[in-house]
Amino acid sequence: MALALMSIGEKRTVQSLRGKDETLRHLQFAPGAEVECVGETPGGMILIVKGVRIALDRGLASKIMVA
């Protein structure tokens, strides 16, 4: 499922990244990384990845596949 579909409080593991956007890799989204959704904004999500809080828009979040 796409990370953009996660609910607040959910924890998932990154499975793959769609597209060639290197921004996601620089933000620590790599296969095997644990992601927790801790909040929402009008256009995106607030996540914790490797202990770092990140705000990500839903367009980029839809490119991250989690399980």
Secondary structure, 3 states (H helix, E strand, C coil): CEHHHCCCCCEEEEEEECCCCHHHHHCCCCCCCEEEEEEEECCEEEEEECCEEEEEEHHHHCCEEEC
